[in-house]
Amino acid sequence: MLHFLRELHEPDSWRLVFNLFGYVTFRAALAASTAFVVSVLVGPWVIRRLRAMRVLEKTEKGDSAQLDEMHRDKATTPTMGGLLMLPAIVVSAALWGKLVDLVPVNGSGSELRVNWLLLGAVLTYVALAAVGFIDDRIKMATPGSKGMSIGRKMLALVVVGGVIAVWLAAFGDPAYSTRLQLPFIKPSVWFPELGILFVVWVLTVVVGTTNAVNITDGLDGLAAGCVTMVALSYAALAYLASHFKMASYLQIQWVPGSEELVIFCAAVAGATLGFLWYNAHPAEVFMGDVGALPLGGAIGYTALAVKQEILLVVVGGVFVMEAGSVLIQIASFRFFGRRVFRIAPLHHHFQFAGWSESKIVVRFWIMAAIFALLSIASLKIR
């Protein structure tokens, strides 16, 4: 929205200042800062409202008596804190992103054009926040409830994922929107067309990322800190994909319009840092599904939009480890009657091993940072 200020012509001294809004890096910094400030300012009011409405974390989940006892002191902490990130991300993306832009047409005048990639990212976040909100409200309203049934929750995620698939296929560049970029292989060598399987692929990515972030959200600050690093990584990947020369040099797919996803990812990073202000140990608020699901969906959507979804395995390495530990535990117990971990997901395994909560979180943040750096470094390996 505010990028339209650069269209002003008078006075010239102010125009030089407003020209800064034409730089993606400048707008990304402002987007992150805005989202952070909004989160921090809105946070106390949201926390007070959640506490007044008795929207408190349910620590007795029945999975493990030992785990319930370890988390008993969190029973008075409000949840659904993801609500404070929603306005931060939407407002920041709307202010600093080019949801609509004036584009010259044939040298005579200009027209308004929508950046469908950015609009899709914002709508994806809002839609999954709505799903998470319903899930959290059911948990709060029904004693002993774990929220939406697995079937209904999966159906909601599949519907959102299906819409994302259609959105990207309809508004992405027809030359590559349903193609799959493989790591370590140049698109000029092999850039397979998925066709109808693109829908299945999108569903896999969206459902996988939303659930992986949700699984990781089990300790104070763990998910928020990891999401911040992943969002910054995809901001860098979106920036590289938006520049034809950089994309050509790195032999990755050029994605016109993806520079606006840099703004969105920066807003996500700023909002999660603002949330971390209140979620750091000992947490004053938990994000709940209304925070975890849209954050996971935002990551998945961005990865799909910039054609770097397979790289999610590296960028989101911590999320892969967390989700993988659950799958391994279930498979091992079902087929062999034995548990690989003391308890799943992985962060609880280390709790049972005697690690303090803060030590687990900081060490997982360190791994998230290393994974983020490795993902950027891997781009030239082709």
C-alpha positions as CSV (number, residue, x, y, z in Angstrom):
1,M,0.0,0.0,0.0
2,L,2.6,2.6,1.1
3,H,4.7,1.9,-2.0
4,F,2.4,4.1,-3.9
5,L,4.1,7.1,-2.1
6,R,6.9,6.7,-4.6
7,E,4.6,7.8,-7.3
8,L,4.5,11.3,-5.9
9,H,6.5,13.8,-7.9
10,E,6.5,16.9,-5.6
11,P,8.6,18.0,-3.9
12,D,11.7,16.3,-5.5
13,S,13.4,16.1,-2.1
14,W,10.6,13.9,-0.7
15,R,10.5,11.9,-3.9
16,L,14.1,10.8,-3.2
17,V,13.0,9.5,0.2
18,F,9.9,7.8,-1.2
19,N,11.9,6.0,-3.9
20,L,13.2,3.8,-1.1
21,F,9.9,2.1,-1.2
22,G,10.9,0.7,-4.6
23,Y,13.5,-1.5,-3.0
24,V,12.4,-4.9,-1.8
25,T,15.1,-5.1,0.9
26,F,13.9,-1.8,2.4
27,R,10.3,-2.8,2.4
28,A,11.2,-6.2,3.8
29,A,13.0,-4.6,6.7
30,L,10.0,-2.3,7.4
31,A,7.6,-5.3,7.1
32,A,9.6,-7.2,9.7
33,S,9.8,-4.2,12.0
34,T,6.1,-3.4,11.6
35,A,5.0,-7.0,12.3
36,F,7.3,-7.1,15.4
37,V,6.0,-3.9,16.8
38,V,2.4,-4.8,16.2
39,S,2.9,-8.2,17.9
40,V,4.6,-6.6,20.9
41,L,2.0,-3.9,21.3
42,V,-1.0,-6.1,20.8
43,G,0.4,-8.9,22.9
44,P,-0.5,-7.6,26.4
45,W,-4.1,-6.9,25.4
46,V,-4.5,-10.3,23.8
47,I,-3.0,-12.1,26.8
48,R,-5.3,-10.2,29.2
49,R,-8.3,-11.1,27.2
50,L,-7.4,-14.7,26.9
51,R,-6.8,-15.0,30.6
52,A,-10.0,-13.2,31.4
53,M,-11.9,-15.6,29.1
54,R,-10.1,-18.6,30.8
55,V,-8.6,-19.7,27.5
56,L,-5.9,-21.7,29.3
57,E,-3.5,-24.4,28.2
58,K,-4.7,-28.0,28.8
59,T,-1.7,-29.8,30.3
60,E,-3.4,-33.1,31.1
61,K,-3.5,-34.6,27.6
62,G,-3.5,-38.3,28.7
63,D,-0.5,-39.3,26.5
64,S,1.9,-39.6,29.5
65,A,1.4,-39.1,33.2
66,Q,5.0,-38.1,33.5
67,L,4.7,-35.5,30.8
68,D,1.5,-34.1,32.3
69,E,3.3,-33.7,35.7
70,M,6.3,-32.0,34.0
71,H,4.0,-29.4,32.4
72,R,1.6,-29.0,35.3
73,D,2.9,-25.5,36.0
74,K,1.8,-24.4,32.5
75,A,-1.9,-25.0,33.3
76,T,-2.5,-21.3,34.1
77,T,-0.9,-20.0,30.9
78,P,-3.2,-18.7,28.2
79,T,-3.3,-20.3,24.8
80,M,-4.5,-19.2,21.3
81,G,-1.8,-16.5,21.4
82,G,-1.4,-17.0,17.6
83,L,-4.2,-14.4,17.5
84,L,-1.7,-11.6,18.1
85,M,0.4,-12.6,15.1
86,L,-2.6,-12.5,12.7
87,P,-3.1,-8.7,12.6
88,A,0.7,-8.2,12.7
89,I,1.3,-10.3,9.5
90,V,-1.8,-9.1,7.6
91,V,-1.3,-5.4,8.4
92,S,2.4,-5.5,7.6
93,A,2.0,-7.4,4.3
94,A,-0.8,-5.0,3.3
95,L,1.3,-1.9,4.2
96,W,4.6,-2.8,2.7
97,G,3.7,-5.4,0.1
98,K,2.5,-4.7,-3.4
99,L,-0.9,-6.5,-3.3
100,V,-1.7,-4.2,-6.2
101,D,0.7,-2.1,-8.3
102,L,0.6,0.4,-11.1
103,V,2.2,-1.2,-14.1
104,P,3.0,0.8,-17.4
105,V,1.0,-0.5,-20.4
106,N,2.5,-0.1,-23.9
107,G,4.1,3.2,-23.0
108,S,0.7,5.0,-22.6
109,G,-0.6,5.2,-19.1
110,S,-0.7,2.4,-16.5
111,E,-3.1,-0.1,-14.9
112,L,-3.5,-1.7,-11.5
113,R,-2.3,-5.3,-11.3
114,V,-2.7,-7.7,-8.5
115,N,0.2,-9.7,-7.2
116,W,-1.5,-13.1,-6.9
117,L,1.4,-14.8,-5.2
118,L,1.3,-12.3,-2.3
119,L,-2.5,-12.3,-2.1
120,G,-2.5,-16.1,-2.0
121,A,0.0,-16.1,0.8
122,V,-2.1,-13.7,2.9
123,L,-5.3,-15.6,2.2
124,T,-3.6,-19.0,3.0
125,Y,-2.5,-17.6,6.4
126,V,-6.0,-16.3,7.2
127,A,-7.8,-19.5,6.1
128,L,-5.6,-21.7,8.2
129,A,-5.8,-19.3,11.2
130,A,-9.6,-19.8,10.9
131,V,-9.2,-23.6,11.0
132,G,-6.9,-23.4,14.0
133,F,-9.2,-21.0,15.8
134,I,-12.2,-23.4,15.4
135,D,-10.0,-26.3,16.6
136,D,-8.8,-24.3,19.7
137,R,-12.3,-23.2,20.5
138,I,-13.6,-26.7,20.5
139,K,-10.8,-27.7,22.9
140,M,-11.8,-24.8,25.2
141,A,-15.5,-25.3,25.0
142,T,-15.6,-29.1,25.5
143,P,-14.0,-30.6,28.7
144,G,-11.6,-33.4,27.8
145,S,-11.8,-32.6,24.1
146,K,-8.7,-32.6,21.9
147,G,-10.4,-30.3,19.4
148,M,-11.6,-31.2,15.9
149,S,-11.7,-34.9,15.0
150,I,-8.7,-36.0,13.0
151,G,-11.0,-36.6,10.0
152,R,-12.5,-33.1,10.0
153,K,-9.2,-31.4,10.6
154,M,-7.6,-33.2,7.8
155,L,-10.5,-32.4,5.6
156,A,-10.1,-28.7,6.4
157,L,-6.4,-28.9,5.6
158,V,-7.1,-30.8,2.3
159,V,-9.6,-28.2,1.2
160,V,-7.2,-25.3,1.9
161,G,-4.4,-27.3,0.1
162,G,-6.7,-27.9,-2.9
163,V,-7.5,-24.3,-3.2
164,I,-3.8,-23.4,-3.0
165,A,-3.1,-25.9,-5.8
166,V,-5.7,-24.4,-8.0
167,W,-4.6,-20.9,-7.1
168,L,-0.9,-21.5,-8.1
169,A,-1.9,-23.4,-11.2
170,A,-4.3,-20.6,-12.3
171,F,-2.2,-17.5,-11.4
172,G,1.3,-18.8,-11.6
173,D,3.3,-18.7,-14.9
174,P,1.9,-21.4,-17.1
175,A,5.4,-22.4,-18.1
176,Y,6.3,-23.7,-14.7
177,S,3.5,-23.4,-12.2
178,T,2.8,-27.2,-12.1
179,R,6.4,-28.3,-12.5
180,L,8.7,-29.7,-9.9
181,Q,12.2,-28.3,-9.3
182,L,14.5,-31.0,-8.1
183,P,17.5,-30.2,-5.9
184,F,21.0,-30.4,-7.4
185,I,19.5,-30.7,-10.9
186,K,19.3,-27.7,-13.3
187,P,15.7,-26.9,-14.5
188,S,17.2,-26.9,-18.0
189,V,18.2,-30.5,-17.6
190,W,15.1,-31.9,-15.9
191,F,12.0,-29.9,-14.8
192,P,9.2,-32.5,-14.6
193,E,5.6,-31.6,-15.3
194,L,3.4,-33.0,-12.6
195,G,0.0,-32.4,-14.3
196,I,-2.9,-33.5,-12.1
197,L,-0.4,-34.9,-9.6
198,F,0.5,-31.3,-8.8
199,V,-2.7,-31.2,-6.6
200,V,-1.5,-34.3,-4.7
201,W,2.0,-32.8,-4.3
202,V,0.6,-29.5,-2.9
203,L,-1.7,-31.3,-0.5
204,T,1.4,-33.3,0.8
205,V,3.4,-30.1,1.3
206,V,0.7,-28.1,2.9
207,V,-0.6,-30.8,5.2
208,G,2.9,-31.9,6.1
209,T,4.2,-28.4,7.0
210,T,1.1,-27.5,9.0
211,N,1.3,-30.6,11.1
212,A,5.1,-30.5,11.5
213,V,5.0,-27.0,12.9
214,N,2.0,-28.0,15.1
215,I,4.0,-31.0,16.5
216,T,7.0,-28.8,17.2
217,D,4.9,-26.4,19.2
218,G,5.4,-28.2,22.5
219,L,8.0,-26.1,24.5
220,D,8.2,-22.4,25.3
221,G,9.6,-20.6,22.3
222,L,10.5,-23.7,20.3
223,A,8.2,-23.4,17.3
224,A,8.3,-19.6,17.2
225,G,12.1,-19.4,17.1
226,C,12.4,-22.1,14.4
227,V,9.7,-20.6,12.3
228,T,11.5,-17.2,12.4
229,M,14.7,-18.8,10.9
230,V,12.7,-20.8,8.2
231,A,10.8,-17.6,7.3
232,L,14.0,-15.7,6.9
233,S,15.5,-18.5,4.7
234,Y,12.5,-18.4,2.4
235,A,12.7,-14.6,2.3
236,A,16.2,-15.1,0.9
237,L,15.1,-17.8,-1.5
238,A,12.1,-15.7,-2.8
239,Y,14.5,-12.8,-3.3
240,L,16.9,-14.9,-5.4
241,A,14.0,-16.5,-7.4
242,S,12.6,-13.0,-8.2
243,H,15.8,-11.8,-10.0
244,F,16.4,-13.3,-13.4
245,K,20.2,-12.9,-13.3
246,M,20.5,-14.4,-9.9
247,A,18.2,-17.2,-10.7
248,S,20.1,-17.9,-13.9
249,Y,23.4,-17.9,-12.1
250,L,22.2,-20.3,-9.4
251,Q,20.3,-22.4,-12.0
252,I,17.1,-22.1,-10.1
253,Q,13.6,-21.3,-11.5
254,W,13.0,-17.6,-12.1
255,V,9.6,-16.7,-10.5
256,P,8.3,-13.3,-11.6
257,G,6.5,-11.5,-8.8
258,S,8.0,-13.6,-6.0
259,E,9.8,-10.5,-4.6
260,E,6.6,-9.7,-2.8
261,L,6.8,-13.0,-1.0
262,V,10.0,-11.6,0.5
263,I,7.8,-9.0,2.2
264,F,5.4,-11.7,3.4
265,C,8.2,-13.9,4.8
266,A,9.7,-10.9,6.5
267,A,6.4,-10.1,8.1
268,V,6.1,-13.7,9.4
269,A,9.6,-13.5,10.8
270,G,8.9,-10.2,12.5
271,A,5.5,-11.4,13.9
272,T,7.0,-14.6,15.3
273,L,9.8,-12.7,17.0
274,G,7.2,-10.4,18.5
275,F,5.3,-13.4,19.7
276,L,8.5,-14.9,21.1
277,W,8.8,-11.8,23.3
278,Y,5.9,-13.3,25.3
279,N,6.4,-16.9,24.5
280,A,10.1,-17.2,25.7
281,H,10.5,-19.4,28.8
282,P,8.7,-19.1,31.1
283,A,6.0,-18.4,28.5
284,E,3.2,-15.9,29.2
285,V,1.2,-17.3,26.3
286,F,1.1,-20.3,23.9
287,M,0.3,-19.9,20.2
288,G,-2.2,-22.8,19.9
289,D,-3.4,-24.2,16.6
290,V,-4.6,-20.7,15.6
291,G,-0.9,-19.8,15.4
292,A,0.8,-23.1,14.5
293,L,-1.4,-24.1,11.6
294,P,-1.2,-20.8,9.6
295,L,2.6,-20.5,10.2
296,G,3.1,-24.0,8.8
297,G,0.8,-23.2,5.9
298,A,2.6,-20.0,5.2
299,I,5.9,-21.8,5.0
300,G,4.5,-24.5,2.7
301,Y,2.8,-22.0,0.4
302,T,5.9,-19.9,0.0
303,A,8.0,-23.0,-0.7
304,L,5.5,-24.1,-3.4
305,A,5.3,-20.6,-4.9
306,V,9.1,-20.2,-5.3
307,K,9.5,-23.8,-6.5
308,Q,11.7,-24.8,-3.6
309,E,9.4,-27.1,-1.8
310,I,11.8,-30.1,-1.7
311,L,14.4,-27.9,-0.1
312,L,11.9,-27.7,2.9
313,V,13.5,-31.0,4.1
314,V,16.7,-29.0,4.7
315,V,15.3,-25.5,5.6
316,G,12.8,-27.0,8.0
317,G,15.1,-29.7,9.3
318,V,14.0,-29.3,12.9
319,F,10.3,-29.7,11.8
320,V,11.3,-32.8,9.8
321,M,13.0,-34.3,12.8
322,E,10.0,-33.6,15.1
323,A,7.4,-35.0,12.7
324,G,9.7,-37.9,11.7
325,S,10.2,-38.9,15.4
326,V,6.4,-39.2,15.7
327,L,6.1,-41.4,12.6
328,I,9.0,-43.6,13.6
329,Q,7.6,-44.1,17.1
330,I,4.2,-45.0,15.8
331,A,5.5,-47.4,13.1
332,S,8.0,-49.0,15.5
333,F,5.4,-49.6,18.2
334,R,2.8,-50.9,15.7
335,F,5.0,-53.3,13.9
336,F,7.6,-54.3,16.4
337,G,5.9,-53.5,19.8
338,R,8.9,-51.3,20.8
339,R,9.5,-47.6,21.2
340,V,12.5,-46.0,19.6
341,F,12.2,-42.8,21.7
342,R,11.3,-42.4,25.4
343,I,8.4,-40.4,24.1
344,A,7.6,-38.5,20.9
345,P,7.9,-35.9,19.5
346,L,11.7,-35.5,19.8
347,H,11.7,-32.5,22.2
348,H,9.9,-34.5,24.8
349,H,12.3,-37.3,24.4
350,F,15.1,-35.0,25.6
351,Q,13.0,-33.7,28.4
352,F,12.6,-37.3,29.7
353,A,16.4,-37.7,29.3
354,G,16.9,-34.9,31.8
355,W,17.6,-31.9,29.6
356,S,16.1,-28.6,30.8
357,E,13.4,-27.0,28.7
358,S,15.6,-23.9,27.9
359,K,18.5,-26.1,26.9
360,I,16.4,-28.1,24.5
361,V,14.9,-25.0,22.9
362,V,18.2,-23.2,22.4
363,R,19.9,-26.2,20.9
364,F,17.0,-26.8,18.5
365,W,17.3,-23.1,17.5
366,I,21.0,-23.7,16.8
367,M,20.1,-26.6,14.6
368,A,17.4,-24.6,12.8
369,A,20.0,-21.9,12.1
370,I,22.5,-24.4,10.7
371,F,19.8,-26.0,8.6
372,A,18.9,-22.6,7.2
373,L,22.5,-21.8,6.3
374,L,22.9,-25.2,4.6
375,S,19.8,-24.7,2.5
376,I,21.1,-21.4,1.1
377,A,24.6,-23.0,0.5
378,S,23.1,-25.9,-1.3
379,L,21.7,-23.8,-4.1
380,K,25.0,-23.7,-6.0
381,I,25.4,-27.5,-5.9
382,R,24.1,-28.3,-9.4
